[in-house]
Amino acid sequence: MLDASAWITIAAFLGTIGFIFWRPRVNEAIPASIGAAIVLLSGTVSFSQLGTIAETIGGAAITIIATIVMAIVLESFGFFQWAAEKVMEASKGSGIRLFWMTNLLCFLMTLFVNNDGSILITTPILLMLLRRLRLKNHQKIPYLLSGALIATASSAPIGVSNIVNLIALKIVHMSLYMHTAMMFVPATLGLVLLSFLLFLVFYRTLPRRIPTVSMYPVKSPVPGRREHPLMELDAPLPVKRGKGFIRNILIFVFLVRVSLFVASYFHFPVSLMAVIGSVCLLAWRWHYLRISPKDMIRKTPWYILAFAFSMYVIIYGLKNIGLTEQLIHYLQPIASGGLLEASLSMGFLISLLSNIFNNHPALMVGTLTLTNMGLDPLTIKISYLASVIGSDMGSLLLPIGTLATLMWMHIVRKDKVRIGWGDYVKVTVTVVPLTVLFTLVVLAAWVSWIF
């Protein structure tokens, strides 16, 4: 029988998630902080447990903040405008080729930045591009929707592209290197299948020929307004940029990303390596463009720290009132049956929870449950990775599954692109379940083979 504090914790959780769904443009750290305060006052999470919570989410939050700082610096160098121009050049006047180039751009942007940042960077670029191409509303949807789905799902192959993945890694005591070794191949194959399924769904709608347009000069569709916190669409391009400058920047960023996995392999703090990379890139910008790092204080979304900490306080409260024990009761017999059973059960459970409650709390709850199920180390790892697939891919079935999707729908609607829940679900109900099932099966087969 639940006592009053347990009911207060449940109400705080539902109220926080409900408000975020109801008002997705309100800074999510505000309702999360209020919910966490209520949970603390209820007594289901003690003040002595806050240190454990801070230690769990600290490294992940710092890594993501450092990555966003790198994205802001890339904006100063004109990288995003350059990327949009390259997409147009590679499309060569073909609407079908533009579809594949759009998906590739969104995939790479998530790998180089993170899933939320990728949505906020690529969506305004695509909206400007499609507006210049003078496509009709129904012709814009394939590029925008497929780009959003690929950008969000692309955080699965490497854990560093999603803050909740990094937090979960800490909980299960799994290195970033091991995550990538076990996950990159299955998740990437799943993304290839997702892209192919999206292409089949949209094939009749895609225009065969499109005009060749230039992305320069880039202007914001709403004068004087920034479309998102990372990129100013009307920002001037650096006049000193040489032919190989962007190439050198890309090589450096790639090496920084690789260094995170090297650091993980040698048990060097990943968050510290990410900070070192960001500081080096800031110094490069200061030397090259004479822009002081002071602007990072204003541009960096520090609220991510408050959001991650507050959400984990709420989830920890749910754990303390016995939610994970109930999940263990039902899941342990299934997960103990073998790697394939563990992969399918956890993957589809987190997919279901993500589409009801959002993927952030769903993955945290699922991960906390895993640590108390008494499973062998390999089964815990594959169960965790299956949970990530459910969180990053399975959550895309409904728009409420991820904050990134909610933000995406707000951005496209503000640009007067008509797309409703029915249009969204009509596509995702066809492609998402097949992609999740395929990826979970490949994950079990891949892990069985390498181990």
C-alpha positions as CSV (number, residue, x, y, z in Angstrom):
1,M,0.0,0.0,0.0
2,L,1.4,3.3,-1.1
3,D,1.7,6.1,1.5
4,A,1.2,9.8,1.1
5,S,4.8,10.5,0.1
6,A,4.7,7.9,-2.6
7,W,1.6,9.4,-4.1
8,I,3.1,12.8,-4.0
9,T,6.2,11.5,-5.9
10,I,4.0,9.9,-8.5
11,A,2.0,13.1,-8.9
12,A,5.2,15.1,-9.2
13,F,6.5,12.8,-11.9
14,L,3.2,12.9,-13.9
15,G,2.9,16.6,-13.4
16,T,6.4,17.3,-14.7
17,I,6.0,15.1,-17.8
18,G,2.5,16.5,-18.5
19,F,3.7,20.1,-18.3
20,I,6.6,19.4,-20.6
21,F,4.2,17.8,-23.2
22,W,1.7,20.6,-22.7
23,R,4.2,23.5,-23.0
24,P,7.2,22.1,-25.0
25,R,8.6,25.6,-25.6
26,V,8.9,26.4,-21.9
27,N,12.4,25.6,-20.6
28,E,12.1,22.0,-19.4
29,A,14.4,22.7,-16.5
30,I,11.7,24.8,-14.8
31,P,9.0,22.0,-14.4
32,A,11.7,19.4,-13.7
33,S,13.2,21.6,-10.9
34,I,9.8,22.1,-9.4
35,G,9.0,18.4,-9.5
36,A,12.4,17.5,-8.0
37,A,11.8,20.0,-5.1
38,I,8.4,18.4,-4.4
39,V,10.0,14.9,-4.4
40,L,12.6,16.1,-1.9
41,L,10.1,17.7,0.3
42,S,8.0,14.5,0.3
43,G,10.9,12.6,1.8
44,T,11.1,9.9,-0.9
45,V,14.6,11.2,-1.8
46,S,16.8,12.2,1.1
47,F,19.2,15.1,0.9
48,S,22.1,12.7,1.6
49,Q,21.3,10.9,-1.7
50,L,21.8,14.1,-3.7
51,G,25.5,13.6,-3.7
52,T,25.1,10.2,-5.4
53,I,22.7,11.7,-7.9
54,A,25.2,14.5,-8.7
55,E,28.0,12.1,-9.2
56,T,25.9,10.0,-11.5
57,I,24.8,12.8,-13.9
58,G,27.8,15.1,-13.5
59,G,30.1,13.6,-16.0
60,A,27.4,13.1,-18.6
61,A,26.1,16.7,-18.3
62,I,29.6,18.2,-18.5
63,T,30.3,16.1,-21.7
64,I,27.1,17.3,-23.4
65,I,27.8,20.9,-22.4
66,A,31.3,20.7,-23.8
67,T,29.9,19.2,-27.0
68,I,27.4,22.1,-27.3
69,V,30.2,24.6,-26.8
70,M,31.9,23.0,-29.8
71,A,28.7,23.4,-31.8
72,I,28.5,27.1,-31.0
73,V,32.2,27.5,-32.1
74,L,31.4,25.7,-35.3
75,E,28.6,28.2,-35.9
76,S,31.1,31.1,-35.6
77,F,33.2,29.5,-38.3
78,G,30.2,29.2,-40.7
79,F,30.2,25.4,-40.6
80,F,26.5,24.9,-40.7
81,Q,25.9,27.2,-43.7
82,W,28.8,25.4,-45.4
83,A,27.2,22.0,-44.7
84,A,23.9,23.2,-46.2
85,E,25.6,24.4,-49.3
86,K,27.4,21.0,-49.7
87,V,24.1,19.2,-49.4
88,M,22.7,21.2,-52.3
89,E,25.8,20.6,-54.4
90,A,25.8,16.9,-53.7
91,S,22.1,16.7,-54.7
92,K,22.8,17.8,-58.3
93,G,19.3,18.9,-58.9
94,S,17.7,15.5,-57.9
95,G,15.0,15.4,-55.3
96,I,15.8,11.8,-54.5
97,R,19.4,12.5,-54.0
98,L,18.5,15.4,-51.8
99,F,16.5,13.0,-49.6
100,W,19.6,10.8,-49.0
101,M,21.9,13.8,-48.5
102,T,19.4,15.2,-46.0
103,N,19.5,12.0,-44.0
104,L,23.3,11.8,-44.2
105,L,23.5,15.4,-42.9
106,C,21.3,14.7,-39.9
107,F,23.1,11.5,-39.1
108,L,26.5,13.2,-39.1
109,M,25.3,16.2,-37.2
110,T,24.0,14.0,-34.4
111,L,27.4,12.2,-34.3
112,F,29.3,15.4,-34.2
113,V,27.0,17.4,-31.9
114,N,24.1,15.5,-30.2
115,N,20.5,14.6,-31.0
116,D,18.7,17.7,-29.7
117,G,21.4,20.0,-31.1
118,S,21.1,18.2,-34.5
119,I,17.3,18.8,-34.6
120,L,17.8,22.5,-33.7
121,I,20.5,23.0,-36.3
122,T,19.3,21.0,-39.3
123,T,15.6,21.8,-39.1
124,P,15.9,25.6,-39.8
125,I,18.5,24.9,-42.5
126,L,16.1,22.4,-44.2
127,L,13.2,24.8,-43.9
128,M,15.2,27.6,-45.6
129,L,16.4,25.2,-48.3
130,L,12.9,23.8,-49.0
131,R,11.4,27.4,-49.0
132,R,14.0,28.4,-51.6
133,L,13.2,25.4,-53.7
134,R,9.5,26.5,-53.6
135,L,8.3,23.0,-52.8
136,K,4.7,22.4,-51.9
137,N,3.7,21.4,-48.3
138,H,3.4,17.7,-49.0
139,Q,6.8,17.7,-50.8
140,K,8.5,19.3,-47.8
141,I,7.3,16.6,-45.3
142,P,9.5,13.7,-46.6
143,Y,12.7,15.8,-46.0
144,L,11.7,17.3,-42.7
145,L,10.2,14.2,-41.2
146,S,12.9,11.7,-42.3
147,G,15.6,14.2,-41.2
148,A,14.0,14.5,-37.7
149,L,13.7,10.7,-37.3
150,I,17.2,10.0,-38.5
151,A,18.7,12.9,-36.3
152,T,17.0,11.5,-33.2
153,A,17.7,7.9,-33.8
154,S,21.3,8.5,-34.7
155,S,22.2,9.0,-31.0
156,A,22.0,5.2,-30.6
157,P,25.3,4.2,-32.2
158,I,27.5,6.2,-29.9
159,G,26.5,7.0,-26.3
160,V,28.1,10.4,-26.3
161,S,25.4,11.9,-28.6
162,N,22.7,11.8,-25.9
163,I,22.9,12.9,-22.3
164,V,20.5,10.3,-21.0
165,N,22.6,7.6,-22.7
166,L,25.7,8.9,-20.8
167,I,23.8,8.9,-17.5
168,A,22.7,5.3,-18.1
169,L,26.2,4.3,-18.9
170,K,27.3,5.5,-15.5
171,I,24.5,3.6,-13.8
172,V,25.4,0.3,-15.3
173,H,29.2,0.9,-15.0
174,M,29.8,0.5,-18.7
175,S,32.5,2.4,-20.6
176,L,31.8,4.5,-23.6
177,Y,34.3,2.4,-25.6
178,M,32.4,-0.9,-24.8
179,H,29.1,0.8,-25.6
180,T,30.3,1.7,-29.1
181,A,32.0,-1.7,-29.7
182,M,28.7,-3.5,-29.0
183,M,26.3,-1.0,-30.3
184,F,27.7,0.8,-33.4
185,V,27.2,-2.0,-35.9
186,P,23.6,-3.0,-34.9
187,A,22.4,0.6,-34.5
188,T,23.9,1.8,-37.7
189,L,22.4,-1.1,-39.6
190,G,19.1,-0.2,-38.0
191,L,19.5,3.4,-39.2
192,V,20.2,2.2,-42.7
193,L,17.0,0.1,-42.6
194,L,15.1,3.1,-41.2
195,S,16.3,5.3,-44.1
196,F,15.4,2.7,-46.6
197,L,11.9,2.3,-45.2
198,L,11.4,6.0,-45.1
199,F,12.4,6.2,-48.7
200,L,9.9,3.6,-49.7
201,V,7.1,5.4,-47.8
202,F,8.0,8.8,-49.4
203,Y,9.1,7.6,-52.9
204,R,6.0,8.7,-54.7
205,T,6.0,12.2,-53.0
206,L,9.6,13.1,-53.6
207,P,10.1,15.5,-56.5
208,R,12.4,14.0,-59.2
209,R,14.0,17.3,-60.2
210,I,14.7,20.4,-58.1
211,P,16.2,23.7,-59.0
212,T,19.8,24.5,-58.0
213,V,19.8,27.2,-55.4
214,S,22.5,28.8,-53.2
215,M,22.3,29.0,-49.4
216,Y,24.1,32.3,-49.4
217,P,23.4,34.8,-48.1
218,V,21.6,33.0,-45.3
219,K,18.7,35.0,-43.8
220,S,16.5,34.1,-40.9
221,P,12.8,33.5,-42.0
222,V,11.8,35.7,-39.1
223,P,13.8,39.0,-39.1
224,G,15.7,39.6,-36.0
225,R,14.8,36.3,-34.4
226,R,17.1,33.4,-33.6
227,E,15.5,30.1,-34.6
228,H,17.3,28.2,-31.8
229,P,20.1,28.7,-29.2
230,L,22.9,27.2,-31.3
231,M,22.8,28.9,-34.7
232,E,22.1,32.4,-35.8
233,L,20.9,32.0,-39.4
234,D,21.7,35.5,-40.4
235,A,25.2,35.5,-38.9
236,P,27.9,36.6,-41.4
237,L,30.4,34.1,-42.6
238,P,34.0,34.6,-41.7
239,V,35.8,36.6,-44.4
240,K,39.1,34.9,-43.7
241,R,38.0,31.4,-44.3
242,G,40.4,29.6,-46.7
243,K,39.6,26.7,-49.0
244,G,40.8,24.0,-46.6
245,F,39.7,25.7,-43.4
246,I,36.5,23.9,-42.9
247,R,38.2,20.6,-43.7
248,N,40.8,21.3,-41.0
249,I,38.0,22.1,-38.5
250,L,36.2,18.9,-39.4
251,I,39.4,16.9,-38.9
252,F,40.0,18.4,-35.5
253,V,36.4,17.8,-34.3
254,F,36.6,14.2,-35.6
255,L,39.8,13.7,-33.6
256,V,38.2,15.2,-30.5
257,R,35.2,12.8,-30.9
258,V,37.6,9.8,-31.3
259,S,39.6,10.9,-28.3
260,L,36.5,10.4,-26.1
261,F,36.5,6.7,-27.0
262,V,40.2,6.4,-26.5
263,A,39.9,8.1,-23.1
264,S,37.1,5.6,-22.2
265,Y,39.3,2.7,-23.2
266,F,42.2,3.9,-21.0
267,H,39.8,4.8,-18.2
268,F,40.6,8.6,-18.5
269,P,37.6,10.8,-17.6
270,V,35.6,11.3,-20.8
271,S,34.1,14.5,-19.5
272,L,37.6,16.0,-19.0
273,M,38.7,15.0,-22.5
274,A,35.5,16.7,-23.9
275,V,36.3,19.9,-22.0
276,I,39.9,19.8,-23.3
277,G,38.7,19.5,-26.9
278,S,36.2,22.4,-26.4
279,V,38.8,24.6,-24.8
280,C,41.2,24.0,-27.7
281,L,38.5,24.8,-30.3
282,L,37.6,28.0,-28.3
283,A,41.3,29.0,-28.4
284,W,41.4,28.3,-32.2
285,R,38.4,30.6,-32.7
286,W,39.9,33.3,-30.5
287,H,43.1,33.2,-32.5
288,Y,41.5,33.0,-35.9
289,L,38.4,35.3,-35.5
290,R,39.4,37.3,-32.4
291,I,36.2,36.3,-30.7
292,S,36.5,36.1,-26.9
293,P,35.2,32.9,-25.1
294,K,33.1,35.2,-23.0
295,D,30.1,34.7,-25.3
296,M,29.9,31.0,-24.1
297,I,28.5,32.3,-20.8
298,R,25.5,33.6,-22.7
299,K,25.1,31.1,-25.4
300,T,25.7,27.8,-23.6
301,P,22.4,26.2,-22.4
302,W,23.4,25.7,-18.8
303,Y,19.8,24.7,-17.9
304,I,20.7,21.2,-19.2
305,L,22.5,20.6,-15.9
306,A,19.4,21.5,-13.9
307,F,17.2,19.5,-16.1
308,A,19.3,16.3,-16.0
309,F,19.8,16.6,-12.2
310,S,16.1,17.3,-11.5
311,M,14.8,14.5,-13.7
312,Y,17.1,12.0,-12.0
313,V,16.0,13.1,-8.6
314,I,12.4,12.4,-9.6
315,I,13.3,9.0,-11.1
316,Y,15.3,8.2,-8.0
317,G,12.2,8.9,-6.0
318,L,10.2,6.5,-8.1
319,K,12.8,3.9,-7.5
320,N,12.7,4.5,-3.7
321,I,8.9,3.9,-3.6
322,G,9.3,0.5,-5.3
323,L,8.6,1.1,-9.0
324,T,11.8,-0.8,-10.1
325,E,10.9,-3.7,-7.8
326,Q,7.6,-4.1,-9.7
327,L,9.4,-4.0,-13.0
328,I,12.0,-6.6,-11.8
329,H,9.2,-9.0,-10.8
330,Y,7.8,-9.1,-14.3
331,L,11.0,-8.7,-16.4
332,Q,13.5,-10.9,-14.6
333,P,12.1,-14.2,-15.8
334,I,12.1,-13.0,-19.4
335,A,15.5,-11.3,-19.4
336,S,17.1,-14.4,-17.8
337,G,16.0,-16.6,-20.7
338,G,18.9,-15.6,-23.1
339,L,20.4,-12.7,-24.9
340,L,17.7,-12.5,-27.6
341,E,14.9,-12.5,-25.0
342,A,16.7,-9.9,-22.9
343,S,17.2,-7.7,-26.0
344,L,13.6,-7.9,-27.2
345,S,11.9,-7.6,-23.7
346,M,13.9,-4.5,-22.6
347,G,13.9,-2.9,-26.0
348,F,10.1,-3.0,-26.4
349,L,9.4,-2.2,-22.8
350,I,11.5,1.1,-23.0
351,S,9.8,1.8,-26.4
352,L,6.4,1.6,-24.7
353,L,7.4,3.6,-21.7
354,S,9.1,6.2,-23.9
355,N,5.9,6.8,-25.9
356,I,3.9,7.1,-22.7
357,F,6.2,9.1,-20.5
358,N,9.1,10.4,-22.7
359,N,12.4,8.6,-23.4
360,H,14.5,10.4,-20.7
361,P,12.6,9.1,-17.6
362,A,11.9,5.8,-19.4
363,L,15.6,4.9,-20.0
364,M,16.5,6.0,-16.4
365,V,13.8,3.8,-14.9
366,G,14.8,0.9,-17.1
367,T,18.5,1.3,-16.3
368,L,17.9,1.5,-12.5
369,T,15.8,-1.7,-12.9
370,L,18.6,-3.5,-14.6
371,T,21.1,-2.9,-11.9
372,N,18.9,-4.8,-9.4
373,M,17.8,-7.8,-11.4
374,G,20.8,-10.0,-10.5
375,L,21.6,-10.7,-14.2
376,D,25.1,-11.8,-15.4
377,P,27.3,-9.0,-16.7
378,L,26.8,-9.7,-20.4
379,T,23.0,-9.9,-20.1
380,I,23.0,-6.6,-18.2
381,K,25.0,-5.0,-21.0
382,I,22.8,-6.2,-23.8
383,S,19.7,-5.3,-21.8
384,Y,21.0,-1.8,-21.3
385,L,21.8,-1.5,-25.1
386,A,18.4,-2.8,-26.0
387,S,16.9,-0.1,-23.6
388,V,18.9,2.6,-25.5
389,I,17.5,1.3,-28.8
390,G,14.0,1.6,-27.3
391,S,14.8,5.0,-26.0
392,D,16.4,6.4,-29.1
393,M,14.5,4.6,-31.9
394,G,11.3,3.1,-30.3
395,S,10.4,6.4,-28.8
396,L,9.9,7.9,-32.2
397,L,6.5,6.2,-32.7
398,L,4.7,9.2,-31.2
399,P,5.7,12.8,-31.2
400,I,5.7,12.9,-27.4
401,G,8.3,10.2,-27.2
402,T,11.2,12.6,-27.2
403,L,11.7,16.3,-26.4
404,A,13.6,16.6,-29.7
405,T,10.5,15.6,-31.7
406,L,8.3,18.0,-29.8
407,M,10.7,20.8,-30.5
408,W,10.9,19.8,-34.2
409,M,7.1,19.9,-34.5
410,H,7.0,23.4,-33.0
411,I,9.7,24.6,-35.4
412,V,8.1,23.3,-38.6
413,R,4.6,24.5,-37.6
414,K,6.0,28.0,-36.8
415,D,7.3,28.0,-40.4
416,K,3.8,27.2,-41.5
417,V,4.5,23.7,-42.7
418,R,1.3,21.8,-42.1
419,I,2.0,18.4,-40.4
420,G,-0.2,16.9,-37.7
421,W,0.0,13.9,-35.4
422,G,-1.9,11.9,-38.0
423,D,0.6,12.7,-40.7
424,Y,3.5,11.8,-38.3
425,V,2.0,8.5,-37.0
426,K,1.0,7.3,-40.4
427,V,4.7,7.2,-41.3
428,T,6.2,6.1,-38.0
429,V,3.7,3.2,-37.4
430,T,5.1,1.7,-40.6
431,V,8.8,2.3,-40.1
432,V,9.6,2.4,-36.4
433,P,8.4,-1.0,-35.1
434,L,10.2,-2.8,-38.0
435,T,13.4,-0.8,-37.4
436,V,13.3,-1.5,-33.6
437,L,12.7,-5.3,-34.1
438,F,15.4,-5.6,-36.7
439,T,17.9,-3.6,-34.6
440,L,17.2,-5.6,-31.4
441,V,17.6,-8.9,-33.2
442,V,20.9,-7.8,-34.8
443,L,22.1,-6.5,-31.5
444,A,21.6,-10.0,-29.9
445,A,23.3,-11.7,-32.9
446,W,26.2,-9.2,-32.9
447,V,26.9,-9.4,-29.2
448,S,26.7,-13.2,-29.3
449,W,29.2,-13.3,-32.2
450,I,31.8,-10.9,-30.7
451,F,31.7,-12.5,-27.3
